[in-house]
Amino acid sequence: MQTTINLPDSLYQKSEALAASRGATVEQFIVEAVKKEVQGNLGSTTSGSYGYREAELPVTRSMRPGTLDLSRFDFDDLLA
């Protein structure tokens, strides 16, 4: 199927450069990008904002559930 889409110039230029670096045409690059996005969202139950997907976090069982107080924990230290 053939269609026409409007891309911002900067997005087209980046797509063109990435396609060239992979030895592909812009059309092949865009088709592959859309295919990956569609396949990635088929199993997703999230109907929220674009680009966000649910992730399962590891569960750690506690001998004393509900006793951990994180109100004074500095989460920024984890990112440092």
C-alpha positions, 0 to 999 in steps of 0.5 A: 500500500502506498501512502503519504506522510508529513515529517518535520524536516529535522526528523526526515534528515535524521531518518535519512542519515540513519538509513544511509548508515545502515545501507537502507533507503528512507522507505525501508528505514521507516517501514522497519521502524513502524513494524517494530513499533506495531509489533512491540505494542501488540502485547502491551495492555497499556492504552496510555501515552505514546511510548510508555509500556508497563514493566514488571518489577522484581518482587522481594518478599519481606518477613515484616511487610509494611515496616520499611519507612522510605519517607526520608530516603533520598532516591537521588542518591540511587541515580548518582 
